[in-house]
Amino acid sequence: MSGQRLQIGVLGGTFDPIHLAHLRLAEEAREQLGLQRVLFVPAPRPWRKSGRRITPIAHRLAMVRLALAGNPAFDVSTVELEQAGPTYTTLTLEALRAELGAGVTLHFILGSDALQDLPNWWQPQRLVRLAKLAVAARGELPAHELASLDRRIPGLADACERIEMPALAISSTDLRRRVAAGRSLRYLVPDSVAAYIAEHGLYLRARLGRSGSV
């Protein structure tokens, strides 16, 4: 790899809990984009979810570590735990650039729905200068939508790269509801994560309260 830039994927999220679709997305990005590593970045205080009940970061971080065990290309970054106040993707990418050095290209992994919402994020103009946007989508990204977004965030279209992602209809919201209803998480999360959830009594109905719809 001497003389070549390292290609590093960045997958952020609440991971409440992490599940197989998260892991498959990271693997598709690694394989299709030729990434050397994919960093999972759990958000301790996601600003878009302020005011909502979220499982403590210690539990979410522990589940991410369990889920990534055994894959040398996957690692967890705690960079957002060092940020004061709400966490913003732009600041996270700046911190990672400073930590990893100039010889790295970052690929921020996100879904097509998040791409559409990007103009509402904090300082998205800076974000597209910090990283490629690895967009998980089935089929080509519509040119007219990219053009519209690029008018609002100059440089966005050039930063985008597509990841073909198989349809895996798994959501953390549904998983929390399954646990609250006493249903199995088998084949939806790694076995080690399911065992951790059971051991610590996470997502039980009494603890969910009003957060079941998050």
N, C-alpha and C positions, 0 to 999 in steps of 0.2 A: 504493500500500500504506500511505499515511499513515493513522495511527490504527488500523490492523489489526495483529494479532499475526502474526508470521512463523511458518509451520508448517514445522518441520524434522524430517526423518526421520533416524533413527540405526540403522545396520545394523552390528553388531559381529560379529567372528568371527576365527578363526585364518587363514582364506583361504590354505590350504596344499594346492593353489592356489585362487585365485579362479576362478569358472567362470560359465557363462551363466545358470544358475539363480539365482545370487546377483544378477546384473545384472537379470534379469527380475523378481525379487522386488522389488528397489528401484524399478523402473519401475512395477510394478503399484501399489506403495504411493504413489509420487509422483502417479500419475494418479488413483487412486481416492480418496485423502485430500486432494488439492489441495495437495500439499507444494511449497514453493518450492525446497527443496534436500534432498538425501539425503547424509548424511555416512557414509562407510565408515570403520570404526574397527578397524584390525588390532590384535589382542591380542599383545603381545610375550611375555607369560608367563601364559597362561590358567590360572587356579587349578584348574579341573576337569581339566586335562591335565598337572598337575605329575608329573614322573617319566617322561613320555613324550618321545620324540625328535620335535622340531619343527624345520622348516626355519628357519634364522636369519631374524630379522625384516627385515634389510636386503633379502633376496630377496623375501619376502612383500610388503613395502611397495612394492618396485619393480614387482611384478606387478600390484598393485592400481592403482598410478598408470597403468600401461599400459592396463589394462582400462577405466579411467574416461575416458581421453583422448577428446575429441570430444563429450562430453556435458556441457554447461554446468550442468546441474542436479545433477550428481554431483561430489562432492569427497571427499578423504581427510582424516581428522583423525588427527593423531599424539598426541592427548591422552594416550593410555595409555602412550606411550613416556616420558612425564614422570613416571609413577607408579613409586615404588620397590616392589619385591617383586611378588607376584602381583597381577593386575588383577581388579577387581571391577566389575560393571556399575553398581552403585549409586554408587560413587565416580566412575566415568566420567561418568555423567549429571550428578552434582553439579558436576564440573569444566566440563562443557559449558554448564550453566546459568550458571555464573559467567562463562564466556568470552563467551557470546552475549548475555547480558543478560536483563532481566526481560520484555521484549516478545516472547518466543519461547515457542511451545509445542513441546515435544519429543514425537516419536512413536517409541517404541522398537519396532523391527520384529523379530518373532520367529515361529517356527513353533508350531503347536499342541502339538507334543511338548515344546518348551521351556516353553510355558505350564504344562503339567501338572507340569513339574519345578521350577517357580518356587519352591515352598516350601522347596526344598533350596538355593536360592541364598543369597548373603550379604546379610542385612538386606533381604529383599524388601519389608517394610512401608514402608521409606523409598523403595524403587524406584518403587512405584506412586503415590507422591506427587510424584515428579519428572517423570513422563512418562506419556503415553497408551501403551497396549500395543496395537500394531498387529499383530494375529495373522493369519498366513497360514493359511487353511483352505479346504477345499472343502466348501461347504455351511455351514449355520448352526452356531455353537458351541453344543453341548448345554447347555441351561439348568441341568440338575442338576449338571453338571461345574463350571460357573461358580459355582453356589451353594456347592458343596463347597469350591472354592478360596477363595471369598470368606470363608468361615468361618475359614479358616486365615490368609488375608491380607486383612483388612478393607479395603474400597475397591477390590479388584481388579476386580470385575464392572463397576463404573462406569468404570474406566479402560480397559476392553477395547473395541477397535474391530476389525471383521473386514476382512481383505483377501482377495478371491477370487483364488486363485493357480492357474494352469494346472499340470497334472501334468508336471513335468520331473524325471525320475529320474536326476539327476546328483549324484554325491557326490565330495568331494575324495579320500576314501579310495580309491574306485574309480579315479580319475584317476591317483593315484600308482601303483597297481598296473598300470594300463595302460602307463605309461611304463616301469616296471620290466620289463614283458613285451615291450617294443619295439613297442607298439601306438600308433596315431595318436590325437591329441587333437582332430583337426579337427572342427568343429561342436559341440564340448563346451566349449571355452574360446576367447576371442578369439585371432585369429592372432598378435597381438603377444605374448600370454602364452605360447602354444605355442613361439614362436621363442625367447623368453627362457629357457624351461625347457630347450630343446635346447642353446642357447648355453652355459648354465652347468652343464649336466650334472646337473640336479636330478632326484631320484627314481629314479636308476639303481639297479639291484638291489644293487650293491655298497654304495651309500650307505643304502639302505632298512634293511638289517639286520633287526632285530626290530620296526622301526616300521611294517612293511607292514600291520599289522592295526589301526593307530590310526584 
